Amino acid sequence: MPFAYAGHCYATTEEALEQFQSSFPVWGDINVTAHASSSINATGLITYSVLTRPIASNTVSSRTGSLQLAACGTVDAPVFDPVAAGGVFAFFFVGVAGTWYLSQNLGLILEAVKKW
């Protein structure tokens, strides 16, 4: 049964829980909230524990709670990450350009090494 979290529909409870966990840490104006632990059951009930620390002090407080996910009809398609694709393209481009540059100037580099 698919479950909805943060406006998206996930095929399994594990996927929905993973998205819940990835929403931490939360930086507020006066504090930081971090994920401590969480679990989900077959009905889509997430039970969680979070830690909150004010930015101005080192006092940590713990809070527990639960969140019931709603059932949804159509599972969302996986989201394409353009930043990761751009990183792969940039890495490939720099590798090819660097190899081409070295192949064009290898003779000059070898001459400079011999003279040194």
Backbone bond lengths (Angstrom), bond angles and torsions (degrees), N, CA, C in turn:
res aa  C-N    CA-C-N  psi(-1)  N-CA   C-N-CA  omega(-1)  CA-C   N-CA-C  phi
1 M - - - 1.448 - - 1.533 109.03 -
2 P 1.310 117.97 124.64 1.463 121.01 179.66 1.537 111.82 -73.62
3 F 1.342 115.10 147.99 1.461 121.32 179.43 1.516 110.27 -127.65
4 A 1.342 115.38 147.84 1.458 121.52 -179.58 1.520 110.33 -99.82
5 Y 1.343 114.84 138.00 1.462 121.15 172.01 1.526 107.89 -146.84
6 A 1.309 116.86 130.64 1.467 124.08 177.26 1.533 112.16 53.70
7 G 1.323 116.49 39.96 1.451 120.54 175.04 1.513 116.24 83.08
8 H 1.335 117.21 4.54 1.461 120.81 179.20 1.517 109.33 -122.46
9 C 1.320 115.78 152.10 1.456 121.99 -179.40 1.528 108.86 -106.67
10 Y 1.342 116.82 122.81 1.463 122.56 -176.82 1.523 110.19 -110.81
11 A 1.327 116.23 142.80 1.462 122.17 -173.57 1.522 112.64 -69.21
12 T 1.325 117.81 -35.12 1.466 120.70 -176.35 1.518 110.19 -126.54
13 T 1.324 114.86 161.73 1.464 119.76 176.65 1.526 110.44 -65.47
14 E 1.337 117.37 -32.89 1.468 120.58 -179.53 1.532 111.20 -64.58
15 E 1.333 116.86 -39.84 1.466 120.24 178.26 1.527 110.59 -65.07
16 A 1.327 116.62 -42.05 1.465 120.38 179.05 1.525 110.57 -64.63
17 L 1.330 117.34 -41.27 1.467 120.96 178.35 1.524 110.71 -64.46
18 E 1.325 117.08 -40.34 1.469 120.72 178.41 1.527 110.78 -60.78
19 Q 1.324 117.47 -40.66 1.466 120.72 178.04 1.524 111.11 -67.60
20 F 1.336 117.28 -38.12 1.464 120.72 176.16 1.520 109.97 -60.41
21 Q 1.330 117.02 -46.56 1.463 121.37 -178.59 1.526 111.69 -65.73
22 S 1.335 117.37 -33.58 1.465 120.07 -177.91 1.528 112.25 -74.92
23 S 1.329 118.13 -7.73 1.462 120.34 178.89 1.531 112.24 -82.29
24 F 1.320 118.01 2.08 1.468 122.56 177.96 1.513 109.68 -110.71
25 P 1.325 120.33 153.24 1.461 128.61 1.13 1.532 111.72 -76.83
26 V 1.324 114.46 157.81 1.454 122.08 177.31 1.528 107.23 -112.15
27 W 1.321 116.26 120.06 1.465 121.69 179.49 1.517 108.56 -96.84
28 G 1.326 116.35 116.87 1.453 121.23 175.99 1.518 110.42 -100.43
29 D 1.333 116.37 -175.77 1.463 120.43 178.42 1.523 111.81 -69.12
30 I 1.340 116.70 -32.18 1.464 119.32 -175.45 1.523 113.71 -123.61
31 N 1.335 118.40 -4.90 1.462 119.25 -178.38 1.531 111.89 -152.25
32 V 1.335 113.57 171.10 1.463 122.05 176.90 1.521 107.29 -125.40
33 T 1.321 116.89 130.48 1.461 121.32 177.97 1.522 108.58 -112.80
34 A 1.339 115.65 126.43 1.465 121.62 -177.97 1.523 110.00 -118.70
35 H 1.315 115.69 149.83 1.461 122.54 178.21 1.521 109.45 -75.76
36 A 1.333 117.23 130.07 1.464 120.87 176.58 1.527 110.08 -102.58
37 S 1.321 116.89 -52.69 1.464 120.74 178.49 1.522 109.02 -160.91
38 S 1.324 115.38 159.91 1.461 120.23 176.25 1.518 109.39 -163.53
39 S 1.314 114.36 156.19 1.462 121.07 176.10 1.524 107.46 -147.42
40 I 1.324 114.97 162.47 1.462 119.92 -179.76 1.517 108.42 -137.16
41 N 1.328 116.30 143.50 1.464 118.98 177.02 1.528 109.93 -104.38
42 A 1.306 116.54 -179.27 1.469 121.72 -173.82 1.527 113.18 -66.86
43 T 1.335 117.74 -21.51 1.462 120.42 -179.99 1.521 112.85 -88.39
44 G 1.348 117.35 -0.49 1.456 120.93 178.17 1.514 114.33 89.86
45 L 1.331 118.10 20.19 1.460 121.74 177.77 1.527 108.85 -91.54
46 I 1.331 116.34 115.36 1.466 121.78 176.91 1.522 108.03 -92.86
47 T 1.322 116.43 125.43 1.457 122.71 172.99 1.519 106.17 -108.37
48 Y 1.333 116.64 127.32 1.460 119.07 -172.50 1.526 112.02 -137.21
49 S 1.315 114.22 163.06 1.455 123.15 173.48 1.522 107.25 -135.38
50 V 1.331 115.91 131.68 1.459 120.88 179.62 1.525 109.66 -127.15
51 L 1.321 115.45 156.34 1.460 122.80 176.95 1.520 108.18 -115.16
52 T 1.333 116.01 133.26 1.458 121.26 179.92 1.523 109.18 -120.76
53 R 1.330 115.82 131.99 1.468 121.14 178.33 1.521 108.51 -130.10
54 P 1.348 116.55 124.88 1.462 118.97 174.60 1.531 110.48 -63.57
55 I 1.311 116.98 145.27 1.458 121.10 -179.42 1.524 110.95 -66.15
56 A 1.339 117.23 -33.44 1.461 121.48 -175.38 1.525 113.79 -82.13
57 S 1.327 118.84 -11.34 1.466 119.98 -178.87 1.519 109.58 -139.22
58 N 1.321 115.12 179.43 1.460 120.41 -178.92 1.522 111.27 -111.55
59 T 1.323 117.95 19.32 1.456 122.69 -179.88 1.524 109.38 -82.46
60 V 1.327 116.19 120.43 1.463 120.92 -178.89 1.520 109.18 -104.51
61 S 1.313 116.70 131.64 1.461 120.77 175.29 1.521 109.24 -118.39
62 S 1.323 115.00 148.25 1.461 121.55 -178.52 1.521 109.27 -109.24
63 R 1.317 115.68 144.45 1.460 120.76 178.67 1.519 108.30 -140.86
64 T 1.308 116.23 139.60 1.462 121.16 176.36 1.523 108.80 -117.61
65 G 1.316 115.39 158.70 1.446 119.43 178.99 1.508 110.96 -171.12
66 S 1.314 115.04 -176.64 1.462 119.99 177.95 1.524 108.75 -141.55
67 L 1.310 114.46 155.79 1.458 122.10 -178.09 1.521 107.87 -140.98
68 Q 1.318 116.72 119.59 1.460 120.86 178.46 1.522 109.07 -91.53
69 L 1.332 116.42 118.34 1.456 120.85 178.15 1.521 109.88 -80.31
70 A 1.304 116.24 145.39 1.458 121.39 178.14 1.524 109.83 -86.53
71 A 1.319 115.56 148.28 1.466 120.20 174.62 1.525 108.23 -73.70
72 C 1.322 116.37 148.59 1.462 120.37 178.63 1.526 108.89 -134.22
73 G 1.311 115.79 164.12 1.451 120.07 -173.66 1.511 115.78 -89.70
74 T 1.321 117.14 -56.57 1.456 121.59 -173.73 1.519 110.25 -108.95
75 V 1.320 115.88 126.68 1.464 121.05 -179.94 1.521 109.27 -73.45
76 D 1.344 116.18 134.99 1.465 121.20 178.43 1.520 110.32 -68.88
77 A 1.318 115.79 146.05 1.466 121.02 174.87 1.526 108.84 -69.90
78 P 1.325 117.68 150.47 1.468 119.34 177.20 1.525 111.02 -57.69
79 V 1.310 115.66 142.87 1.460 121.22 -177.07 1.524 109.51 -87.68
80 F 1.327 115.92 130.39 1.462 122.17 176.91 1.522 108.54 -79.39
81 D 1.310 117.31 132.39 1.460 121.67 -178.61 1.528 109.87 -98.82
82 P 1.337 118.41 101.13 1.464 119.91 -177.08 1.526 112.99 -68.39
83 V 1.329 117.95 -26.70 1.464 119.78 179.47 1.523 110.13 -67.22
84 A 1.326 116.91 -44.35 1.462 120.27 178.62 1.528 110.30 -64.47
85 A 1.319 116.92 -40.66 1.465 119.88 178.38 1.525 110.56 -63.91
86 G 1.321 117.09 -39.03 1.462 120.57 177.05 1.516 111.80 -64.56
87 G 1.328 116.80 -37.21 1.463 120.49 177.15 1.514 112.16 -64.37
88 V 1.319 116.50 -42.18 1.465 120.75 178.04 1.524 109.73 -64.03
89 F 1.337 117.07 -44.24 1.460 120.68 178.78 1.525 111.01 -61.90
90 A 1.342 117.64 -44.81 1.467 120.99 -179.23 1.525 110.74 -63.07
91 F 1.332 117.23 -42.05 1.463 121.12 178.76 1.530 110.18 -61.55
92 F 1.325 116.85 -45.12 1.460 121.71 178.93 1.530 110.73 -63.62
93 F 1.335 116.92 -46.03 1.463 121.36 -178.92 1.525 111.41 -61.40
94 V 1.324 116.97 -46.00 1.468 120.42 179.67 1.523 110.33 -64.22
95 G 1.321 117.60 -39.08 1.466 120.38 178.18 1.514 112.33 -63.24
96 V 1.327 116.91 -45.88 1.470 120.85 179.81 1.526 110.35 -67.25
97 A 1.329 117.40 -45.11 1.467 120.58 -179.87 1.527 110.79 -64.11
98 G 1.320 117.07 -40.62 1.461 120.18 178.34 1.511 112.28 -65.04
99 T 1.316 116.82 -41.53 1.464 120.70 177.74 1.526 110.56 -64.19
100 W 1.324 117.28 -43.09 1.466 120.76 178.17 1.521 110.64 -62.45
101 Y 1.338 117.56 -45.21 1.459 121.39 -179.49 1.525 110.92 -60.89
102 L 1.325 116.49 -45.44 1.466 119.60 179.23 1.526 111.33 -63.97
103 S 1.325 116.74 -39.50 1.469 118.67 -179.74 1.526 111.15 -66.65
104 Q 1.329 118.02 -32.63 1.463 121.65 179.14 1.527 111.94 -74.90
105 N 1.324 116.28 -32.20 1.461 120.27 -173.10 1.520 113.83 -113.06
106 L 1.305 117.72 12.29 1.457 120.23 -177.17 1.522 111.70 -62.07
107 G 1.325 117.06 -38.36 1.460 120.15 178.78 1.518 111.71 -61.65
108 L 1.328 117.33 -43.01 1.464 121.24 178.63 1.525 111.16 -64.81
109 I 1.317 115.99 -39.06 1.462 120.10 179.33 1.524 110.08 -65.52
110 L 1.337 117.43 -43.36 1.468 120.44 179.90 1.527 111.30 -64.98
111 E 1.337 117.49 -38.56 1.466 120.45 177.32 1.523 110.98 -63.83
112 A 1.315 117.00 -41.75 1.464 120.51 179.54 1.522 110.87 -64.67
113 V 1.330 117.31 -38.32 1.465 120.97 178.54 1.524 110.05 -66.86
114 K 1.329 117.67 -40.72 1.469 121.22 179.61 1.522 111.11 -64.32
115 K 1.339 116.99 -40.33 1.462 120.82 179.87 1.523 111.20 -68.48
116 W 1.266 117.48 -32.37 1.463 121.44 -177.80 1.496 109.63 -72.02
